[in-house]
């Protein structure tokens, strides 16, 4: 997916937040300057970064994966006692190990989840009694009690995928060799619920586009009473086989991969119901049209029905089906439609008192609604977005949402009435952007906040947002890894410009202090739909601070087409990728060139993934406007990208091939006249390396010189010990060469005053 998770798709981005601003940065300020080597070394300068924070079913424990101080990519499992605040390690990842190397299927799942470079424990699941946790490690499954030794459930040469504890705790389900198994925790026996998986047929896992684009990572779902499982059946036989060469340092491996490129056949995905005791699968009626997407599957709390979200191939319609588990028969409860596309979310919440909560963009913005007996009640409204439904307390008539009601620059937690009779009440502190999760009872919040001057902080709060205890205070004081560098830290300025259609565009600019003369600009771009926004009040990549300390201005603007601003802000890119985004970025460039501290002849654009694509489109649209460009892992031919993402914005190429030619970066490659550095991982299976080789051929045919750096063995994310420094040193040398004309120049030109 060209989007959503900044750490994966826009290499220069990271997320986090703080309370008090540091002093204005000055090259002469006390304390050391940042170096690339220190930025990518251990321990992480941003402090600890816990992942997968969850509350145990009984609410007593707050669990999380924590990275180790001596290895920031390796995670262990920790828990905090919410009554006492005491913390302890539950599982040391170095004490457990699987039976062998990860299977290719698990490697691909980790790549889809953007955790391919993480080691140790990368997932876990609480048992319903809150006394133990299911922990996958290196392809095998362990049941870890809160006290005592782990119980190993599997020990096979292949990976057990998608391990899940059933809702009543009687079973663990998993997928092995493309079949669904259950392990009876009482007897210790396991049995296969399906047996014909293999080749192109898989049971119980999410297919490629579901994992990569639909944000559905699971392929089987337990009923609340442990009696049956809804199971996806995936047949990839219709999907075209593509040959992908993964070029590594020790040779080239050629993969024959089923990959649904835009305009080609998707996998056939069906949904079946299987009794946990075994028996023949019962087919769920998903309708006559087989060319659909299985978007979401949920059980009603009493197990009386399944709620299934079915999306049409063109993504202009989303149906919510009610399925009878006894027969598989389905009826349509309601549908969402759009002239452009319907965005998916995870906000469906059935209510025990009847009806359900649902987020819809039917009024032009994402808002929370209640649906009951065919009647809709809008619970939130206004020119802002609900990002996530966090929790519900039905007895109190309240829900909690993550939304940007106060400002597009910050996400906050709000309490809302599920009767629709009161305005939302913000419960988190302004000056930070927040992420949050909540327990099932709607009583406790786990909040992670950050700002441009504070790395992420995590705390446990009550339902009113009052902090109960820090999980990770991460205060910039004392022996914090970033404390020595704080005096030079620069807070960015935020501002707004106006797009051609009158909509407001937000920008962010870091300005160095203490340098003489107009400064060169590192023009950071992403610009894609679905994710990767850069103008947010959150902790930013320290590579930006490094460049500012070298005398560079760092600038970003969020163009139309980026998310979180409503349908009117997203819609201009429909069937027109690379047009409104480019116009808005050029508007930002024009504004930059009016600034007294900017050298208009030394502005260099940089981007990764969709940002790499945007770099190329900007150089093509306005030759000479930039001093040069750095394009990392760019899409150059949208026909090489997958169905669900690409067709959402450009339609089916079998019906409108011209839209793909216009949107691509190959047809106008000959217009690139400015210095270009092209970077790509040679084993990238997301934006495949073919995108860059196609561009290379076009530039060579046009006689256009350019620079290239490729990374053998690396996928879409080029990062890790040593290689991160190499990547950024390569970028820095290009910047200095283009900005100063001196290959040996270590800075950006111009001395400190």
ZAMARGU-4260 file (C-alpha; in steps of 0.2 Angstrom, whole numbers, plus 5000, padded with zeros to 4 digits):
<rodrens>
0) 5000/5000/5000 | 5006/5017/4995 | 5001/5026/5011 | 4997/5024/5029 | 5011/5019/5039
5) 5024/5033/5039 | 5038/5023/5046 | 5036/5010/5031 | 5032/5021/5017 | 5040/5038/5020
10) 5057/5034/5026 | 5059/5051/5033 | 5044/5051/5044 | 5041/5045/5062 | 5028/5048/5075
15) 5028/5055/5093 | 5025/5072/5106 | 5030/5086/5122 | 5026/5099/5134 | 5039/5113/5135
20) 5048/5120/5120 | 5067/5119/5120 | 5077/5135/5117 | 5079/5141/5099 | 5092/5130/5091
25) 5109/5138/5087 | 5124/5130/5079 | 5134/5138/5093 | 5123/5131/5107 | 5130/5121/5120
30) 5130/5102/5118 | 5134/5090/5104 | 5127/5091/5087 | 5118/5077/5080 | 5127/5064/5069
35) 5119/5051/5057 | 5129/5038/5066 | 5121/5043/5083 | 5103/5045/5075 | 5103/5027/5070
40) 5112/5019/5085 | 5106/5011/5101 | 5098/5017/5112 | 5085/5026/5101 | 5086/5045/5103
45) 5067/5046/5104 | 5067/5035/5119 | 5058/5018/5122 | 5044/5015/5109 | 5032/5002/5116
50) 5020/4994/5103 | 5004/4984/5104 | 4998/4992/5120 | 4983/4982/5127 | 4973/4980/5143
55) 4970/4963/5149 | 4952/4957/5149 | 4950/4960/5167 | 4958/4977/5166 | 4971/4973/5179
60) 4986/4972/5167 | 4992/4984/5153 | 5003/4974/5142 | 5015/4981/5128 | 5030/4976/5117
65) 5045/4985/5122 | 5061/4987/5112 | 5078/4983/5121 | 5090/4998/5125 | 5104/4988/5117
70) 5094/4983/5101 | 5080/4995/5097 | 5073/4982/5084 | 5071/4968/5096 | 5055/4968/5107
75) 5051/4959/5123 | 5033/4957/5131 | 5030/4968/5147 | 5015/4971/5158 | 5011/4985/5170
80) 5000/4982/5186 | 4986/4995/5184 | 4983/4995/5203 | 5001/4997/5209 | 5010/5004/5193
85) 5023/4990/5195 | 5031/4984/5179 | 5039/4968/5174 | 5045/4958/5159 | 5033/4944/5155
90) 5043/4936/5141 | 5061/4939/5137 | 5062/4936/5118 | 5080/4929/5120 | 5074/4915/5130
95) 5061/4908/5117 | 5065/4902/5099 | 5056/4893/5086 | 5060/4877/5076 | 5068/4886/5062
100) 5068/4900/5049 | 5052/4909/5046 | 5041/4903/5032 | 5040/4914/5016 | 5021/4916/5021
105) 5026/4923/5038 | 5039/4934/5030 | 5027/4942/5019 | 5014/4944/5033 | 5027/4954/5042
110) 5031/4964/5027 | 5013/4968/5025 | 5012/4974/5043 | 5028/4984/5041 | 5037/4975/5054
115) 5049/4965/5043 | 5064/4973/5052 | 5058/4969/5069 | 5064/4954/5079 | 5059/4945/5095
120) 5041/4946/5100 | 5030/4955/5086 | 5013/4949/5091 | 5003/4942/5106 | 4985/4939/5112
125) 4977/4939/5129 | 4968/4923/5135 | 4950/4928/5141 | 4954/4923/5159 | 4968/4936/5159
130) 4980/4923/5167 | 4990/4919/5151 | 4995/4926/5134 | 4997/4918/5117 | 5014/4922/5111
135) 5021/4918/5093 | 5040/4917/5092 | 5049/4913/5076 | 5035/4903/5068 | 5029/4893/5084
140) 5016/4897/5097 | 5018/4898/5116 | 5006/4900/5130 | 5014/4911/5143 | 5006/4912/5160
145) 5008/4928/5170 | 5019/4918/5182 | 5029/4902/5178 | 5036/4894/5162 | 5029/4895/5145
150) 5020/4881/5137 | 5025/4877/5120 | 5010/4873/5109 | 5019/4869/5092 | 5036/4864/5086
155) 5036/4862/5068 | 5048/4866/5054 | 5035/4878/5046 | 5026/4893/5053 | 5010/4893/5062
160) 5001/4909/5056 | 4988/4920/5064 | 4987/4911/5081 | 4971/4916/5091 | 4964/4911/5108
165) 4945/4907/5106 | 4934/4919/5116 | 4930/4907/5130 | 4948/4901/5131 | 4945/4883/5126
170) 4956/4883/5110 | 4970/4891/5100 | 4967/4892/5081 | 4981/4894/5068 | 4985/4891/5050
175) 4998/4879/5045 | 5002/4874/5027 | 4987/4883/5021 | 4975/4874/5032 | 4966/4879/5048
180) 4969/4870/5064 | 4963/4871/5082 | 4973/4866/5097 | 4962/4860/5112 | 4970/4868/5127
185) 4962/4856/5139 | 4968/4840/5131 | 4983/4846/5122 | 4977/4839/5105 | 4976/4847/5089
190) 4965/4844/5073 | 4964/4851/5056 | 4947/4859/5052 | 4952/4860/5033 | 4962/4848/5023
195) 4962/4853/5005 | 4973/4868/5007 | 4988/4869/4996 | 4994/4876/4979 | 4983/4891/4976
200) 4971/4887/4989 | 4972/4893/5007 | 4960/4893/5022 | 4960/4905/5037 | 4972/4919/5031
205) 4969/4935/5023 | 4974/4937/5005 | 4987/4949/4998 | 4976/4964/4995 | 4967/4961/5011
210) 4983/4963/5021 | 4991/4976/5010 | 4977/4987/5006 | 4961/4983/5015 | 4968/4983/5033
215) 4961/4966/5036 | 4975/4955/5043 | 4964/4940/5048 | 4956/4926/5039 | 4946/4917/5053
220) 4935/4923/5067 | 4928/4913/5082 | 4910/4914/5088 | 4908/4921/5105 | 4903/4904/5112
225) 4919/4894/5105 | 4907/4883/5095 | 4911/4888/5077 | 4923/4898/5066 | 4920/4909/5051
230) 4934/4905/5039 | 4940/4914/5023 | 4943/4902/5009 | 4956/4910/4996 | 4959/4903/4979
235) 4973/4912/4970 | 4971/4902/4954 | 4964/4917/4944 | 4978/4929/4949 | 4991/4931/4937
240) 5009/4925/4941 | 5022/4938/4940 | 5041/4935/4940 | 5050/4945/4953 | 5068/4945/4955
245) 5075/4949/4973 | 5092/4954/4970 | 5103/4952/4985 | 5121/4953/4990 | 5124/4935/4988
250) 5114/4932/4972 | 5097/4934/4964 | 5082/4924/4969 | 5068/4923/4957 | 5050/4922/4964
255) 5035/4917/4954 | 5022/4927/4964 | 5003/4928/4962 | 5001/4947/4961 | 4984/4955/4956
260) 4990/4970/4946 | 4977/4984/4942 | 4965/4978/4929 | 4968/4959/4932 | 4959/4946/4941
265) 4959/4945/4960 | 4959/4930/4971 | 4942/4922/4973 | 4937/4924/4992 | 4923/4915/5000
270) 4917/4914/5018 | 4913/4898/5027 | 4907/4892/5044 | 4915/4877/5052 | 4911/4869/5068
275) 4926/4869/5081 | 4922/4850/5083 | 4924/4847/5064 | 4913/4844/5050 | 4909/4850/5032
280) 4911/4869/5030 | 4895/4879/5026 | 4896/4892/5013 | 4891/4910/5017 | 4880/4918/5004
285) 4891/4934/4998 | 4880/4937/4983 | 4880/4932/4965 | 4895/4943/4960 | 4911/4934/4965
290) 4922/4949/4960 | 4920/4958/4977 | 4931/4962/4992 | 4928/4954/5009 | 4932/4969/5019
295) 4927/4965/5037 | 4919/4951/5047 | 4911/4953/5065 | 4901/4942/5076 | 4886/4949/5086
300) 4890/4948/5105 | 4877/4934/5107 | 4883/4924/5092 | 4866/4925/5084 | 4873/4932/5067
305) 4888/4937/5058 | 4890/4955/5051 | 4900/4955/5035 | 4906/4970/5025 | 4906/4967/5006
310) 4914/4980/4995 | 4912/4981/4976 | 4927/4979/4964 | 4925/4998/4959 | 4924/5002/4978
315) 4909/5014/4976 | 4898/5003/4986 | 4900/4995/5003 | 4886/4983/5009 | 4884/4977/5027
320) 4877/4959/5027 | 4868/4950/5041 | 4872/4932/5040 | 4863/4917/5049 | 4877/4906/5055
325) 4865/4890/5055 | 4862/4892/5036 | 4874/4904/5029 | 4860/4915/5022 | 4863/4933/5021
330) 4852/4949/5020 | 4858/4967/5017 | 4856/4978/5032 | 4862/4994/5023 | 4874/5001/5010
335) 4886/5015/5009 | 4889/5023/4992 | 4900/5036/4985 | 4903/5044/4968 | 4922/5042/4970
340) 4926/5028/4983 | 4920/5022/5000 | 4934/5022/5013 | 4934/5007/5025 | 4936/5008/5044
345) 4935/4997/5059 | 4922/5007/5068 | 4907/4994/5067 | 4902/4991/5085 | 4886/4980/5089
350) 4877/4986/5104 | 4869/4973/5116 | 4854/4984/5118 | 4851/4983/5099 | 4857/4992/5084
355) 4875/4997/5081 | 4888/5011/5080 | 4896/5015/5063 | 4907/5028/5055 | 4901/5035/5039
360) 4906/5049/5027 | 4889/5052/5020 | 4889/5070/5025 | 4906/5073/5017 | 4916/5070/5034
365) 4919/5054/5044 | 4906/5055/5058 | 4899/5042/5071 | 4881/5036/5068 | 4869/5025/5077
370) 4859/5013/5066 | 4844/5004/5074 | 4829/4996/5066 | 4832/5005/5050 | 4834/5022/5058
375) 4850/5033/5057 | 4855/5045/5071 | 4870/5056/5068 | 4880/5057/5084 | 4894/5069/5078
380) 4894/5082/5065 | 4905/5096/5058 | 4920/5100/5046 | 4931/5088/5055 | 4935/5069/5055
385) 4932/5054/5067 | 4948/5043/5065 | 4943/5029/5076 | 4929/5023/5088 | 4939/5018/5104
390) 4927/5012/5116 | 4908/5011/5122 | 4900/5011/5139 | 4882/5007/5134 | 4876/5008/5152
395) 4882/5026/5153 | 4877/5030/5135 | 4894/5036/5130 | 4907/5032/5117 | 4925/5038/5115
400) 4932/5043/5098 | 4949/5049/5091 | 4946/5064/5081 | 4953/5081/5075 | 4939/5092/5080
405) 4950/5106/5087 | 4963/5107/5074 | 4968/5096/5058 | 4986/5096/5066 | 4981/5086/5081
410) 4972/5070/5085 | 4962/5070/5102 | 4951/5059/5112 | 4933/5065/5114 | 4919/5058/5124
415) 4902/5058/5114 | 4884/5053/5118 | 4877/5038/5109 | 4860/5046/5110 | 4866/5061/5100
420) 4861/5074/5113 | 4877/5082/5117 | 4892/5090/5109 | 4909/5080/5110 | 4920/5083/5125
425) 4938/5083/5123 | 4947/5073/5136 | 4966/5074/5131 | 4977/5089/5133 | 4980/5101/5118
430) 4997/5104/5111 | 5000/5086/5107 | 4994/5073/5094 | 4987/5057/5102 | 4984/5039/5098
435) 4973/5029/5110 | 4965/5012/5114 | 4952/5007/5126 | 4946/4992/5136 | 4930/4983/5131
440) 4921/4990/5146 | 4924/5008/5141 | 4933/5012/5158 | 4951/5014/5154 | 4961/5022/5141
445) 4979/5019/5135 | 4985/5036/5127 | 5001/5039/5118 | 5005/5057/5114 | 5018/5067/5106
450) 5023/5084/5099 | 5036/5092/5088 | 5046/5095/5104 | 5042/5079/5114 | 5045/5061/5109
455) 5030/5049/5112 | 5024/5047/5130 | 5011/5034/5135 | 5000/5033/5150 | 4985/5025/5157
460) 4969/5036/5160 | 4952/5034/5166 | 4936/5037/5156 | 4937/5056/5158 | 4955/5056/5152
465) 4963/5059/5169 | 4980/5051/5170 | 4981/5036/5182 | 4999/5031/5179 | 5013/5033/5166
470) 5017/5018/5156 | 5032/5027/5148 | 5034/5045/5153 | 5049/5047/5142 | 5053/5064/5149
475) 5067/5074/5141 | 5077/5076/5156 | 5091/5067/5166 | 5098/5053/5157 | 5086/5053/5142
480) 5096/5049/5126 | 5091/5065/5118 | 5094/5076/5133 | 5112/5081/5127 | 5105/5086/5110
485) 5090/5096/5116 | 5098/5113/5116 | 5099/5112/5097 | 5082/5106/5094 | 5071/5117/5082
490) 5052/5118/5084 | 5044/5120/5067 | 5032/5134/5062 | 5015/5129/5055 | 5005/5139/5043
495) 4992/5139/5029 | 4991/5142/5010 | 4976/5141/4999 | 4973/5128/4985 | 4967/5133/4967
500) 4949/5128/4973 | 4950/5138/4989 | 4953/5124/5001 | 4965/5127/5015 | 4983/5119/5014
505) 4993/5116/5030 | 5012/5118/5029 | 5026/5115/5041 | 5043/5123/5041 | 5059/5121/5051
510) 5071/5136/5050 | 5089/5135/5056 | 5096/5148/5067 | 5113/5157/5067 | 5117/5155/5049
515) 5121/5169/5037 | 5112/5172/5020 | 5097/5164/5012 | 5097/5145/5016 | 5094/5130/5005
520) 5078/5120/5007 | 5075/5101/5009 | 5058/5100/5002 | 5050/5084/5010 | 5035/5077/5000
525) 5024/5062/5002 | 5007/5068/4996 | 4998/5052/4994 | 4980/5046/4998 | 4976/5035/5013
530) 4991/5040/5024 | 5008/5048/5026 | 5002/5066/5031 | 5017/5076/5037 | 5009/5092/5044
535) 5005/5086/5061 | 5010/5091/5078 | 5020/5075/5082 | 5038/5070/5084 | 5047/5071/5068
540) 5062/5061/5060 | 5078/5067/5068 | 5086/5067/5051 | 5076/5083/5049 | 5084/5090/5064
545) 5101/5084/5058 | 5098/5094/5042 | 5092/5110/5051 | 5108/5109/5061 | 5118/5109/5045
550) 5109/5125/5039 | 5095/5118/5029 | 5077/5124/5030 | 5065/5108/5030 | 5048/5111/5022
555) 5032/5101/5020 | 5014/5104/5014 | 5000/5092/5014 | 4991/5093/4997 | 4973/5089/4992
560) 4971/5070/4991 | 4979/5067/5008 | 4967/5060/5021 | 4959/5067/5037 | 4951/5082/5029
565) 4935/5076/5022 | 4929/5069/5005 | 4930/5086/4996 | 4948/5087/5001 | 4952/5069/4995
570) 4941/5069/4979 | 4951/5080/4967 | 4963/5065/4964 | 4949/5054/4958 | 4955/5047/4941
575) 4968/5061/4941 | 4983/5055/4951 | 4998/5067/4950 | 4988/5083/4946 | 4980/5092/4961
580) 4994/5085/4972 | 5007/5092/4960 | 4998/5109/4959 | 4997/5111/4978 | 5015/5106/4981
585) 5020/5119/4967 | 5010/5132/4977 | 5020/5128/4992 | 5036/5130/4982 | 5030/5147/4975
590) 5027/5153/4993 | 5044/5147/4999 | 5053/5157/4985 | 5045/5173/4993 | 5053/5170/5010
595) 5068/5181/5014 | 5078/5167/5022 | 5076/5155/5007 | 5088/5153/4993 | 5076/5150/4978
600) 5090/5142/4968 | 5094/5129/4981 | 5077/5120/4984 | 5079/5101/4983 | 5063/5090/4983
605) 5064/5073/4992 | 5051/5059/4994 | 5049/5040/4997 | 5036/5028/4989 | 5022/5040/4984
610) 5033/5054/4989 | 5046/5047/4977 | 5033/5047/4963 | 5028/5065/4968 | 5047/5070/4966
615) 5047/5064/4948 | 5030/5072/4944 | 5036/5088/4951 | 5052/5088/4941 | 5042/5084/4926
620) 5029/5097/4929 | 5041/5112/4932 | 5058/5109/4925 | 5071/5121/4933 | 5059/5125/4948
625) 5069/5114/4959 | 5088/5113/4960 | 5086/5094/4960 | 5076/5079/4967 | 5078/5063/4977
630) 5066/5049/4972 | 5065/5034/4983 | 5056/5018/4978 | 5044/5028/4967 | 5029/5021/4957
635) 5032/5025/4939 | 5019/5014/4931 | 5003/5012/4940 | 4999/4997/4929 | 5012/4988/4940
640) 5003/4991/4956 | 4989/4981/4964 | 4970/4981/4961 | 4962/4988/4977 | 4974/5003/4979
645) 4976/5008/4961 | 4958/5005/4955 | 4951/5015/4970 | 4959/5031/4963 | 4962/5028/4944
650) 4948/5015/4940 | 4950/5000/4929 | 4964/5001/4916 | 4954/4990/4905 | 4940/5004/4904
655) 4952/5019/4905 | 4970/5016/4900 | 4973/5034/4897 | 4971/5038/4915 | 4985/5027/4919
660) 4997/5034/4906 | 4993/5052/4912 | 4995/5047/4930 | 5012/5038/4927 | 5029/5045/4928
665) 5036/5037/4912 | 5027/5046/4898 | 5035/5063/4903 | 5051/5056/4909 | 5060/5066/4896
670) 5055/5082/4904 | 5066/5079/4919 | 5081/5091/4917 | 5086/5094/4935 | 5099/5083/4944
675) 5090/5067/4950 | 5095/5054/4963 | 5085/5038/4961 | 5085/5025/4976 | 5077/5008/4977
680) 5078/4992/4987 | 5082/4978/4974 | 5070/4965/4983 | 5055/4977/4985 | 5039/4967/4983
685) 5028/4982/4986 | 5034/4995/4974 | 5043/4983/4963 | 5061/4987/4957 | 5053/4986/4939
690) 5047/5004/4942 | 5064/5011/4944 | 5072/5001/4930 | 5058/5007/4918 | 5062/5025/4922
695) 5080/5022/4920 | 5077/5015/4903 | 5067/5030/4898 | 5080/5043/4905 | 5094/5034/4896
700) 5084/5034/4880 | 5082/5053/4882 | 5100/5055/4886 | 5096/5062/4903 | 5110/5060/4916
705) 5105/5054/4933 | 5112/5046/4949 | 5107/5029/4956 | 5109/5020/4973 | 5101/5003/4974
710) 5101/4992/4989 | 5103/4973/4987 | 5092/4962/4997 | 5081/4977/5004 | 5063/4978/5001
715) 5052/4994/5002 | 5060/4999/5018 | 5078/5002/5017 | 5084/5003/5035 | 5094/4994/5048
720) 5112/4994/5056 | 5124/5002/5044 | 5113/5004/5029 | 5102/5018/5037 | 5118/5028/5039
725) 5124/5024/5021 | 5107/5029/5014 | 5107/5046/5023 | 5125/5049/5019 | 5121/5046/5000
730) 5107/5058/5002 | 5117/5071/5011 | 5131/5070/4998 | 5119/5073/4984 | 5111/5088/4993
735) 5128/5096/4996 | 5134/5093/4978 | 5118/5100/4971 | 5117/5115/4983 | 5135/5120/4983
740) 5143/5112/4968 | 5157/5105/4979 | 5157/5086/4982 | 5168/5087/4997 | 5157/5101/5005
745) 5152/5094/5022 | 5138/5107/5026 | 5125/5116/5016 | 5136/5131/5013 | 5137/5147/5022
750) 5145/5149/5039 | 5137/5152/5056 | 5137/5169/5063
</rodrens>
